[in-house]
Amino acid sequence: MGSKIYIYLDGSANKYIIKDEGKKILEFTPVKPEFSSSGIYDGGDYSKKEINNLQYTEITSIMDEAINHEESHIKNRVMRSGLLKIKEDDNEKSCIIGPDTSDLQKIEEFLEKIK
């Protein structure tokens, strides 16, 4: 069994990738104004950094919980919703997490803290 790759797109489509490649990595790819829905929004600066084992375990647990918590899922991507994908080997699970859910709030608060 290979390692999991967690991909999260927030409500503005800023992209977070969390993976374990020997080191635990958090990669942040922000939306640039030309790709934002408003044409103005700028998600900030790209970063790729190592996170510690505790941070990795906590964010992946939050994301695993969110993808299995179907009550938080919605059918269509709407403003402020989050898109979560978890890839492992040839398997991929994904869901759209509703904007006013505790799962979305937990993910975004934790990512903001470690970004």
N, CA, C and O atoms as a GROMACS GRO file, in nm:
protein
  460
    1MET      N    1   0.084  -0.118   0.000
    1MET     CA    2   0.000   0.000   0.000
    1MET      C    3   0.089   0.124   0.000
    1MET      O    4   0.175   0.140   0.086
    2GLY      N    5   0.067   0.213  -0.098
    2GLY     CA    6   0.146   0.336  -0.108
    2GLY      C    7   0.099   0.440  -0.010
    2GLY      O    8   0.004   0.419   0.066
    3SER      N    9   0.167   0.552  -0.013
    3SER     CA   10   0.125   0.658   0.078
    3SER      C   11   0.011   0.737   0.016
    3SER      O   12  -0.006   0.739  -0.106
    4LYS      N   13  -0.065   0.799   0.101
    4LYS     CA   14  -0.180   0.878   0.055
    4LYS      C   15  -0.135   1.018   0.019
    4LYS      O   16  -0.041   1.072   0.077
    5ILE      N   17  -0.203   1.075  -0.077
    5ILE     CA   18  -0.186   1.215  -0.112
    5ILE      C   19  -0.320   1.282  -0.089
    5ILE      O   20  -0.422   1.239  -0.142
    6TYR      N   21  -0.319   1.388  -0.009
    6TYR     CA   22  -0.440   1.463   0.022
    6TYR      C   23  -0.437   1.593  -0.057
    6TYR      O   24  -0.339   1.667  -0.052
    7ILE      N   25  -0.544   1.620  -0.129
    7ILE     CA   26  -0.555   1.744  -0.207
    7ILE      C   27  -0.682   1.815  -0.163
    7ILE      O   28  -0.790   1.756  -0.161
    8TYR      N   29  -0.667   1.941  -0.129
    8TYR     CA   30  -0.781   2.019  -0.084
    8TYR      C   31  -0.784   2.152  -0.157
    8TYR      O   32  -0.683   2.223  -0.163
    9LEU      N   33  -0.899   2.186  -0.214
    9LEU     CA   34  -0.920   2.316  -0.276
    9LEU      C   35  -1.022   2.391  -0.192
    9LEU      O   36  -1.134   2.345  -0.173
   10ASP      N   37  -0.981   2.507  -0.142
   10ASP     CA   38  -1.072   2.584  -0.057
   10ASP      C   39  -1.174   2.658  -0.143
   10ASP      O   40  -1.177   2.642  -0.265
   11GLY      N   41  -1.257   2.737  -0.079
   11GLY     CA   42  -1.366   2.807  -0.148
   11GLY      C   43  -1.320   2.903  -0.256
   11GLY      O   44  -1.397   2.938  -0.345
   12SER      N   45  -1.195   2.945  -0.249
   12SER     CA   46  -1.140   3.035  -0.352
   12SER      C   47  -1.055   2.959  -0.453
   12SER      O   48  -0.996   3.019  -0.542
   13ALA      N   49  -1.048   2.826  -0.439
   13ALA     CA   50  -0.971   2.736  -0.525
   13ALA      C   51  -0.821   2.743  -0.500
   13ALA      O   52  -0.742   2.705  -0.587
   14ASN      N   53  -0.779   2.792  -0.382
   14ASN     CA   54  -0.640   2.776  -0.342
   14ASN      C   55  -0.620   2.626  -0.318
   14ASN      O   56  -0.707   2.560  -0.262
   15LYS      N   57  -0.505   2.574  -0.360
   15LYS     CA   58  -0.483   2.429  -0.355
   15LYS      C   59  -0.379   2.393  -0.250
   15LYS      O   60  -0.271   2.452  -0.244
   16TYR      N   61  -0.414   2.296  -0.167
   16TYR     CA   62  -0.324   2.243  -0.065
   16TYR      C   63  -0.298   2.096  -0.097
   16TYR      O   64  -0.392   2.021  -0.123
   17ILE      N   65  -0.173   2.056  -0.095
   17ILE     CA   66  -0.138   1.914  -0.112
   17ILE      C   67  -0.059   1.873   0.012
   17ILE      O   68   0.040   1.936   0.048
   18ILE      N   69  -0.104   1.765   0.074
   18ILE     CA   70  -0.036   1.711   0.192
   18ILE      C   71   0.007   1.570   0.155
   18ILE      O   72  -0.074   1.488   0.114
   19LYS      N   73   0.137   1.543   0.172
   19LYS     CA   74   0.186   1.409   0.137
   19LYS      C   75   0.308   1.374   0.221
   19LYS      O   76   0.374   1.460   0.279
   20ASP      N   77   0.334   1.246   0.225
   20ASP     CA   78   0.449   1.193   0.297
   20ASP      C   79   0.542   1.135   0.194
   20ASP      O   80   0.515   1.029   0.136
   21GLU      N   81   0.654   1.204   0.169
   21GLU     CA   82   0.752   1.153   0.074
   21GLU      C   83   0.885   1.132   0.147
   21GLU      O   84   0.990   1.178   0.105
   22GLY      N   85   0.875   1.060   0.259
   22GLY     CA   86   0.990   1.047   0.348
   22GLY      C   87   0.983   1.160   0.450
   22GLY      O   88   0.999   1.137   0.570
   23LYS      N   89   0.960   1.280   0.401
   23LYS     CA   90   0.930   1.395   0.486
   23LYS      C   91   0.783   1.425   0.467
   23LYS      O   92   0.726   1.398   0.360
   24LYS      N   93   0.721   1.481   0.568
   24LYS     CA   94   0.581   1.523   0.557
   24LYS      C   95   0.578   1.662   0.494
   24LYS      O   96   0.643   1.754   0.544
   25ILE      N   97   0.505   1.677   0.385
   25ILE     CA   98   0.509   1.800   0.306
   25ILE      C   99   0.370   1.864   0.299
   25ILE      O  100   0.269   1.796   0.282
   26LEU      N  101   0.367   1.997   0.311
   26LEU     CA  102   0.248   2.076   0.283
   26LEU      C  103   0.285   2.171   0.170
   26LEU      O  104   0.373   2.256   0.183
   27GLU      N  105   0.214   2.155   0.057
   27GLU     CA  106   0.238   2.241  -0.058
   27GLU      C  107   0.113   2.327  -0.078
   27GLU      O  108   0.001   2.276  -0.081
   28PHE      N  109   0.134   2.456  -0.093
   28PHE     CA  110   0.024   2.550  -0.109
   28PHE      C  111   0.040   2.622  -0.242
   28PHE      O  112   0.140   2.689  -0.266
   29THR      N  113  -0.062   2.608  -0.329
   29THR     CA  114  -0.062   2.678  -0.457
   29THR      C  115  -0.180   2.774  -0.457
   29THR      O  116  -0.295   2.731  -0.470
   30PRO      N  117  -0.152   2.902  -0.443
   30PRO     CA  118  -0.261   3.001  -0.435
   30PRO      C  119  -0.321   3.033  -0.571
   30PRO      O  120  -0.258   3.014  -0.675
   31VAL      N  121  -0.442   3.081  -0.568
   31VAL     CA  122  -0.508   3.130  -0.689
   31VAL      C  123  -0.449   3.268  -0.720
   31VAL      O  124  -0.429   3.350  -0.630
   32LYS      N  125  -0.423   3.291  -0.846
   32LYS     CA  126  -0.377   3.423  -0.891
   32LYS      C  127  -0.496   3.498  -0.950
   32LYS      O  128  -0.591   3.436  -0.998
   33PRO      N  129  -0.493   3.631  -0.946
   33PRO     CA  130  -0.609   3.710  -0.990
   33PRO      C  131  -0.667   3.670  -1.126
   33PRO      O  132  -0.788   3.668  -1.144
   34GLU      N  133  -0.580   3.637  -1.222
   34GLU     CA  134  -0.632   3.603  -1.356
   34GLU      C  135  -0.712   3.473  -1.358
   34GLU      O  136  -0.786   3.447  -1.452
   35PHE      N  137  -0.698   3.391  -1.253
   35PHE     CA  138  -0.773   3.266  -1.246
   35PHE      C  139  -0.883   3.269  -1.140
   35PHE      O  140  -0.953   3.169  -1.122
   36SER      N  141  -0.898   3.380  -1.071
   36SER     CA  142  -1.003   3.389  -0.969
   36SER      C  143  -1.134   3.431  -1.032
   36SER      O  144  -1.136   3.493  -1.138
   37SER      N  145  -1.244   3.396  -0.966
   37SER     CA  146  -1.375   3.429  -1.023
   37SER      C  147  -1.397   3.579  -1.030
   37SER      O  148  -1.469   3.627  -1.117
   38SER      N  149  -1.336   3.654  -0.938
   38SER     CA  150  -1.354   3.800  -0.938
   38SER      C  151  -1.256   3.870  -1.030
   38SER      O  152  -1.278   3.985  -1.070
   39GLY      N  153  -1.147   3.801  -1.065
   39GLY     CA  154  -1.043   3.864  -1.145
   39GLY      C  155  -0.951   3.951  -1.060
   39GLY      O  156  -0.856   4.010  -1.111
   40ILE      N  157  -0.979   3.960  -0.930
   40ILE     CA  158  -0.905   4.047  -0.839
   40ILE      C  159  -0.836   3.968  -0.728
   40ILE      O  160  -0.724   4.000  -0.688
   41TYR      N  161  -0.904   3.864  -0.679
   41TYR     CA  162  -0.855   3.788  -0.564
   41TYR      C  163  -0.717   3.729  -0.590
   41TYR      O  164  -0.692   3.674  -0.697
   42ASP      N  165  -0.629   3.742  -0.493
   42ASP     CA  166  -0.495   3.684  -0.498
   42ASP      C  167  -0.476   3.602  -0.371
   42ASP      O  168  -0.482   3.656  -0.260
   43GLY      N  169  -0.453   3.473  -0.386
   43GLY     CA  170  -0.440   3.383  -0.271
   43GLY      C  171  -0.308   3.391  -0.197
   43GLY      O  172  -0.291   3.325  -0.095
   44GLY      N  173  -0.214   3.471  -0.248
   44GLY     CA  174  -0.086   3.485  -0.178
   44GLY      C  175   0.027   3.418  -0.253
   44GLY      O  176   0.024   3.408  -0.376
   45ASP      N  177   0.126   3.371  -0.179
   45ASP     CA  178   0.247   3.316  -0.237
   45ASP      C  179   0.251   3.165  -0.227
   45ASP      O  180   0.207   3.106  -0.128
   46TYR      N  181   0.305   3.103  -0.332
   46TYR     CA  182   0.327   2.959  -0.334
   46TYR      C  183   0.423   2.923  -0.221
   46TYR      O  184   0.517   2.996  -0.192
   47SER      N  185   0.399   2.809  -0.158
   47SER     CA  186   0.495   2.759  -0.059
   47SER      C  187   0.493   2.607  -0.057
   47SER      O  188   0.391   2.544  -0.086
   48LYS      N  189   0.606   2.552  -0.024
   48LYS     CA  190   0.619   2.408  -0.005
   48LYS      C  191   0.709   2.392   0.115
   48LYS      O  192   0.825   2.435   0.113
   49LYS      N  193   0.656   2.330   0.220
   49LYS     CA  194   0.736   2.320   0.342
   49LYS      C  195   0.713   2.187   0.411
   49LYS      O  196   0.614   2.118   0.387
   50GLU      N  197   0.807   2.155   0.496
   50GLU     CA  198   0.796   2.034   0.576
   50GLU      C  199   0.710   2.065   0.699
   50GLU      O  200   0.724   2.171   0.761
   51ILE      N  201   0.622   1.971   0.732
   51ILE     CA  202   0.545   1.983   0.856
   51ILE      C  203   0.585   1.867   0.946
   51ILE      O  204   0.637   1.766   0.899
   52ASN      N  205   0.559   1.882   1.074
   52ASN     CA  206   0.601   1.775   1.166
   52ASN      C  207   0.498   1.661   1.168
   52ASN      O  208   0.388   1.673   1.115
   53ASN      N  209   0.536   1.551   1.231
   53ASN     CA  210   0.450   1.431   1.235
   53ASN      C  211   0.316   1.459   1.298
   53ASN      O  212   0.213   1.410   1.251
   54LEU      N  213   0.315   1.538   1.405
   54LEU     CA  214   0.190   1.570   1.475
   54LEU      C  215   0.096   1.650   1.383
   54LEU      O  216  -0.023   1.620   1.375
   55GLN      N  217   0.150   1.750   1.315
   55GLN     CA  218   0.068   1.830   1.222
   55GLN      C  219   0.014   1.743   1.110
   55GLN      O  220  -0.103   1.753   1.073
   56TYR      N  221   0.100   1.656   1.055
   56TYR     CA  222   0.059   1.566   0.947
   56TYR      C  223  -0.053   1.473   0.994
   56TYR      O  224  -0.155   1.458   0.926
   57THR      N  225  -0.034   1.412   1.110
   57THR     CA  226  -0.134   1.319   1.163
   57THR      C  227  -0.266   1.391   1.188
   57THR      O  228  -0.373   1.337   1.159
   58GLU      N  229  -0.259   1.512   1.243
   58GLU     CA  230  -0.382   1.585   1.275
   58GLU      C  231  -0.458   1.625   1.148
   58GLU      O  232  -0.578   1.603   1.140
   59ILE      N  233  -0.390   1.683   1.050
   59ILE     CA  234  -0.462   1.729   0.930
   59ILE      C  235  -0.513   1.610   0.848
   59ILE      O  236  -0.624   1.616   0.794
   60THR      N  237  -0.436   1.502   0.839
   60THR     CA  238  -0.486   1.387   0.763
   60THR      C  239  -0.603   1.319   0.834
   60THR      O  240  -0.693   1.267   0.769
   61SER      N  241  -0.602   1.318   0.967
   61SER     CA  242  -0.715   1.263   1.043
   61SER      C  243  -0.841   1.346   1.020
   61SER      O  244  -0.950   1.292   1.001
   62ILE      N  245  -0.825   1.479   1.023
   62ILE     CA  246  -0.938   1.569   0.998
   62ILE      C  247  -0.995   1.545   0.858
   62ILE      O  248  -1.117   1.541   0.839
   63MET      N  249  -0.906   1.528   0.760
   63MET     CA  250  -0.951   1.506   0.622
   63MET      C  251  -1.012   1.368   0.602
   63MET      O  252  -1.112   1.355   0.531
   64ASP      N  253  -0.954   1.266   0.665
   64ASP     CA  254  -1.013   1.131   0.657
   64ASP      C  255  -1.154   1.132   0.716
   64ASP      O  256  -1.247   1.073   0.660
   65GLU      N  257  -1.169   1.200   0.827
   65GLU     CA  258  -1.300   1.210   0.893
   65GLU      C  259  -1.400   1.283   0.802
   65GLU      O  260  -1.515   1.240   0.787
   66ALA      N  261  -1.355   1.392   0.741
   66ALA     CA  262  -1.444   1.472   0.655
   66ALA      C  263  -1.491   1.394   0.532
   66ALA      O  264  -1.606   1.406   0.491
   67ILE      N  265  -1.403   1.316   0.473
   67ILE     CA  266  -1.441   1.244   0.351
   67ILE      C  267  -1.538   1.130   0.383
   67ILE      O  268  -1.616   1.089   0.298
   68ASN      N  269  -1.533   1.081   0.507
   68ASN     CA  270  -1.625   0.974   0.548
   68ASN      C  271  -1.754   1.025   0.612
   68ASN      O  272  -1.845   0.947   0.638
   69HIS      N  273  -1.760   1.154   0.637
   69HIS     CA  274  -1.875   1.214   0.705
   69HIS      C  275  -1.973   1.269   0.600
   69HIS      O  276  -1.975   1.389   0.572
   70GLU      N  277  -2.052   1.182   0.542
   70GLU     CA  278  -2.136   1.218   0.428
   70GLU      C  279  -2.238   1.326   0.456
   70GLU      O  280  -2.286   1.391   0.363
   71GLU      N  281  -2.272   1.348   0.582
   71GLU     CA  282  -2.368   1.453   0.616
   71GLU      C  283  -2.317   1.592   0.577
   71GLU      O  284  -2.396   1.684   0.557
   72SER      N  285  -2.184   1.606   0.566
   72SER     CA  286  -2.124   1.736   0.530
   72SER      C  287  -2.110   1.755   0.380
   72SER      O  288  -2.078   1.864   0.333
   73HIS      N  289  -2.133   1.648   0.303
   73HIS     CA  290  -2.109   1.654   0.159
   73HIS      C  291  -2.227   1.717   0.085
   73HIS      O  292  -2.342   1.702   0.125
   74ILE      N  293  -2.194   1.788  -0.023
   74ILE     CA  294  -2.297   1.843  -0.111
   74ILE      C  295  -2.268   1.797  -0.254
   74ILE      O  296  -2.156   1.755  -0.285
   75LYS      N  297  -2.368   1.806  -0.341
   75LYS     CA  298  -2.353   1.754  -0.477
   75LYS      C  299  -2.274   1.847  -0.569
   75LYS      O  300  -2.194   1.800  -0.651
   76ASN      N  301  -2.294   1.977  -0.557
   76ASN     CA  302  -2.231   2.071  -0.650
   76ASN      C  303  -2.137   2.166  -0.578
   76ASN      O  304  -2.160   2.205  -0.463
   77ARG      N  305  -2.031   2.202  -0.648
   77ARG     CA  306  -1.932   2.296  -0.593
   77ARG      C  307  -1.994   2.435  -0.597
   77ARG      O  308  -2.022   2.489  -0.704
   78VAL      N  309  -2.016   2.493  -0.481
   78VAL     CA  310  -2.072   2.627  -0.471
   78VAL      C  311  -1.970   2.716  -0.400
   78VAL      O  312  -1.870   2.668  -0.346
   79MET      N  313  -1.997   2.847  -0.400
   79MET     CA  314  -1.905   2.938  -0.333
   79MET      C  315  -1.883   2.895  -0.188
   79MET      O  316  -1.976   2.853  -0.119
   80ARG      N  317  -1.758   2.906  -0.144
   80ARG     CA  318  -1.717   2.876  -0.007
   80ARG      C  319  -1.716   2.726   0.028
   80ARG      O  320  -1.686   2.690   0.141
   81SER      N  321  -1.750   2.640  -0.068
   81SER     CA  322  -1.740   2.496  -0.040
   81SER      C  323  -1.595   2.453  -0.062
   81SER      O  324  -1.515   2.525  -0.121
   82GLY      N  325  -1.563   2.335  -0.014
   82GLY     CA  326  -1.428   2.281  -0.030
   82GLY      C  327  -1.432   2.151  -0.107
   82GLY      O  328  -1.525   2.071  -0.093
   83LEU      N  329  -1.330   2.129  -0.189
   83LEU     CA  330  -1.318   2.004  -0.264
   83LEU      C  331  -1.202   1.926  -0.205
   83LEU      O  332  -1.089   1.975  -0.198
   84LEU      N  333  -1.230   1.804  -0.162
   84LEU     CA  334  -1.129   1.719  -0.099
   84LEU      C  335  -1.111   1.592  -0.180
   84LEU      O  336  -1.207   1.524  -0.215
   85LYS      N  337  -0.983   1.560  -0.210
   85LYS     CA  338  -0.950   1.435  -0.279
   85LYS      C  339  -0.843   1.365  -0.197
   85LYS      O  340  -0.750   1.427  -0.145
   86ILE      N  341  -0.859   1.234  -0.186
   86ILE     CA  342  -0.758   1.152  -0.120
   86ILE      C  343  -0.721   1.042  -0.220
   86ILE      O  344  -0.805   0.961  -0.260
   87LYS      N  345  -0.593   1.041  -0.259
   87LYS     CA  346  -0.545   0.942  -0.356
   87LYS      C  347  -0.452   0.845  -0.285
   87LYS      O  348  -0.366   0.884  -0.206
   88GLU      N  349  -0.472   0.717  -0.316
   88GLU     CA  350  -0.384   0.613  -0.262
   88GLU      C  351  -0.371   0.505  -0.368
   88GLU      O  352  -0.469   0.440  -0.404
   89ASP      N  353  -0.249   0.486  -0.418
   89ASP     CA  354  -0.224   0.394  -0.529
   89ASP      C  355  -0.317   0.429  -0.645
   89ASP      O  356  -0.314   0.541  -0.696
   90ASP      N  357  -0.400   0.334  -0.687
   90ASP     CA  358  -0.492   0.360  -0.799
   90ASP      C  359  -0.631   0.402  -0.752
   90ASP      O  360  -0.722   0.416  -0.834
   91ASN      N  361  -0.647   0.423  -0.624
   91ASN     CA  362  -0.777   0.461  -0.570
   91ASN      C  363  -0.782   0.610  -0.544
   91ASN      O  364  -0.684   0.671  -0.502
   92GLU      N  365  -0.898   0.668  -0.570
   92GLU     CA  366  -0.919   0.809  -0.537
   92GLU      C  367  -1.060   0.827  -0.484
   92GLU      O  368  -1.157   0.781  -0.544
   93LYS      N  369  -1.068   0.894  -0.371
   93LYS     CA  370  -1.197   0.932  -0.314
   93LYS      C  371  -1.205   1.082  -0.320
   93LYS      O  372  -1.105   1.150  -0.298
   94SER      N  373  -1.322   1.134  -0.349
   94SER     CA  374  -1.335   1.280  -0.344
   94SER      C  375  -1.475   1.317  -0.300
   94SER      O  376  -1.569   1.239  -0.312
   95CYS      N  377  -1.486   1.438  -0.250
   95CYS     CA  378  -1.616   1.490  -0.208
   95CYS      C  379  -1.611   1.642  -0.207
   95CYS      O  380  -1.504   1.703  -0.204
   96ILE      N  381  -1.728   1.700  -0.210
   96ILE     CA  382  -1.742   1.844  -0.195
   96ILE      C  383  -1.802   1.866  -0.056
   96ILE      O  384  -1.907   1.812  -0.023
   97ILE      N  385  -1.733   1.946   0.023
   97ILE     CA  386  -1.776   1.970   0.161
   97ILE      C  387  -1.850   2.103   0.166
   97ILE      O  388  -1.801   2.206   0.121
   98GLY      N  389  -1.969   2.098   0.222
   98GLY     CA  390  -2.056   2.216   0.229
   98GLY      C  391  -1.992   2.332   0.304
   98GLY      O  392  -1.914   2.312   0.397
   99PRO      N  393  -2.026   2.456   0.263
   99PRO     CA  394  -1.962   2.575   0.318
   99PRO      C  395  -1.985   2.600   0.466
   99PRO      O  396  -1.898   2.657   0.532
  100ASP      N  397  -2.096   2.561   0.521
  100ASP     CA  398  -2.123   2.593   0.661
  100ASP      C  399  -2.119   2.470   0.750
  100ASP      O  400  -2.202   2.453   0.839
  101THR      N  401  -2.021   2.383   0.724
  101THR     CA  402  -2.011   2.260   0.801
  101THR      C  403  -1.890   2.265   0.895
  101THR      O  404  -1.793   2.336   0.869
  102SER      N  405  -1.898   2.190   1.003
  102SER     CA  406  -1.785   2.188   1.096
  102SER      C  407  -1.664   2.120   1.033
  102SER      O  408  -1.551   2.154   1.067
  103ASP      N  409  -1.685   2.023   0.942
  103ASP     CA  410  -1.573   1.957   0.875
  103ASP      C  411  -1.492   2.059   0.795
  103ASP      O  412  -1.369   2.060   0.802
  104LEU      N  413  -1.560   2.143   0.720
  104LEU     CA  414  -1.491   2.245   0.640
  104LEU      C  415  -1.417   2.343   0.732
  104LEU      O  416  -1.302   2.380   0.706
  105GLN      N  417  -1.482   2.382   0.838
  105GLN     CA  418  -1.422   2.477   0.932
  105GLN      C  419  -1.294   2.418   0.994
  105GLN      O  420  -1.193   2.487   1.005
  106LYS      N  421  -1.299   2.291   1.034
  106LYS     CA  422  -1.183   2.226   1.095
  106LYS      C  423  -1.066   2.219   0.998
  106LYS      O  424  -0.952   2.249   1.034
  107ILE      N  425  -1.094   2.180   0.873
  107ILE     CA  426  -0.988   2.170   0.772
  107ILE      C  427  -0.923   2.306   0.750
  107ILE      O  428  -0.801   2.320   0.755
  108GLU      N  429  -1.007   2.407   0.725
  108GLU     CA  430  -0.953   2.538   0.690
  108GLU      C  431  -0.880   2.604   0.807
  108GLU      O  432  -0.777   2.668   0.786
  109GLU      N  433  -0.931   2.589   0.926
  109GLU     CA  434  -0.863   2.647   1.043
  109GLU      C  435  -0.727   2.582   1.064
  109GLU      O  436  -0.629   2.650   1.095
  110PHE      N  437  -0.720   2.450   1.048
  110PHE     CA  438  -0.593   2.383   1.071
  110PHE      C  439  -0.493   2.415   0.960
  110PHE      O  440  -0.375   2.437   0.988
  111LEU      N  441  -0.539   2.418   0.836
  111LEU     CA  442  -0.448   2.452   0.726
  111LEU      C  443  -0.394   2.595   0.742
  111LEU      O  444  -0.276   2.621   0.717
  112GLU      N  445  -0.479   2.684   0.784
  112GLU     CA  446  -0.436   2.824   0.804
  112GLU      C  447  -0.328   2.831   0.912
  112GLU      O  448  -0.234   2.910   0.903
  113LYS      N  449  -0.343   2.747   1.014
  113LYS     CA  450  -0.248   2.746   1.125
  113LYS      C  451  -0.109   2.695   1.082
  113LYS      O  452  -0.007   2.745   1.130
  114ILE      N  453  -0.105   2.595   0.992
  114ILE     CA  454   0.023   2.534   0.956
  114ILE      C  455   0.080   2.581   0.823
  114ILE      O  456   0.192   2.545   0.787
  115LYS      N  457   0.005   2.661   0.751
  115LYS     CA  458   0.045   2.704   0.616
  115LYS      C  459   0.173   2.781   0.612
  115LYS      O  460   0.217   2.822   0.504
   0.00000   0.00000   0.00000
